[in-house]
Amino acid sequence: MAVRVRYSIAGAVSSSPNEEKDLGNLKMEQATDSQADGGSQKNLIPANTADVDITPVQLTTVRMLVIKATPKNPNDAPAVLTLKKDSTGGEPWTLSALSGTREAYFAVTTDSVTALFVSNTGSVDMEVTVMAAGD
């Protein structure tokens, strides 16, 4: 049975907080029914932990991946996380919130993610929500 994957992405960069000059923007929306399975899961990543397995259990190969990371305590500043694909020795990707925000995001469409690991070397517990679709 196929699952429906629908996503929207919008982003804009302006020349100042008053948005005086548009320096670029992107808006898109896509939908597909071609993925075999998918879903989302929330993971607690305690402070000072390494290589926590956050692989979506129902998927053999992740084709679309969206990750949101937030501090467990909304009053805490977010920690910087390290995400690795396929193995604990995989290439590290930094997952970091923009200055002045409390949420970090990572999104990718791919054909090669088979496992995901996250490390939190900070002093703040983080919640990581993983939404994935694939087969």
Residue pairs with C-beta under 8 A, 6 or more apart in sequence:
1 36
2 33
2 34
2 35
2 36
3 33
3 35
3 36
3 37
3 38
3 133
4 31
4 32
4 33
5 30
5 31
5 32
5 33
5 35
5 38
5 64
5 133
6 29
6 30
6 31
7 29
7 30
7 31
7 64
7 66
7 107
8 27
8 28
8 29
9 26
9 27
9 28
9 29
9 107
10 25
10 26
10 27
10 28
11 25
11 26
12 22
12 24
12 25
12 26
13 22
13 23
13 24
13 25
14 20
14 21
14 22
14 23
15 21
15 22
15 23
35 63
35 64
35 133
35 134
35 135
36 134
36 135
37 58
37 59
37 133
37 134
37 135
38 56
38 58
38 59
38 64
38 131
38 132
38 133
38 134
39 56
39 58
39 131
39 132
40 129
40 130
40 131
40 132
41 54
41 56
41 57
41 129
41 130
42 127
42 128
42 129
42 130
43 52
43 54
43 118
43 127
43 128
43 129
43 130
44 72
44 125
44 126
44 127
44 128
45 52
45 54
45 69
45 81
45 118
45 120
45 125
45 126
45 127
45 128
46 120
46 125
47 79
47 120
47 122
47 123
47 124
47 125
47 126
48 120
48 121
48 122
48 123
49 119
49 120
50 119
50 121
51 84
51 88
51 117
51 118
51 119
52 117
52 118
52 119
52 120
53 115
53 116
53 117
54 116
54 117
54 118
54 128
54 130
55 114
55 115
55 116
55 117
56 62
56 116
56 130
56 132
56 134
59 132
59 133
59 134
59 135
60 114
60 134
60 135
61 111
61 112
61 113
61 114
61 134
61 135
62 110
62 113
62 114
62 116
62 132
62 133
62 134
63 109
63 110
63 111
63 133
63 134
63 135
64 108
64 109
64 110
64 132
64 133
64 134
65 106
65 107
65 108
65 109
65 110
65 113
65 116
65 130
65 131
65 132
66 105
66 106
66 107
66 130
66 131
66 132
67 83
67 95
67 105
67 106
67 107
67 128
67 129
67 130
67 131
68 103
68 104
68 105
68 128
68 129
69 78
69 81
69 95
69 97
69 103
69 104
69 105
69 106
69 126
69 127
69 128
69 129
70 78
70 102
70 103
70 104
70 126
70 127
71 77
71 78
71 79
71 102
71 124
71 125
71 126
71 127
72 124
72 125
72 126
72 127
73 124
73 125
74 102
76 124
77 102
77 124
78 96
78 97
78 102
78 103
78 104
78 124
78 126
79 120
79 121
79 122
79 123
79 124
79 126
80 94
80 95
80 96
80 121
80 122
81 94
81 95
81 96
81 104
81 118
81 119
81 120
81 122
81 126
81 128
82 92
82 93
82 94
82 95
82 118
82 119
82 121
83 92
83 93
83 94
83 95
83 106
83 116
83 117
83 118
84 90
84 91
84 92
84 93
84 116
84 117
84 118
84 119
85 91
85 93
85 112
85 113
85 114
85 115
85 116
85 117
86 112
86 113
86 114
86 115
87 115
87 117
88 117
90 117
93 106
95 104
95 106
95 118
96 104
97 103
97 104
98 104
113 134
116 130
118 128
120 126
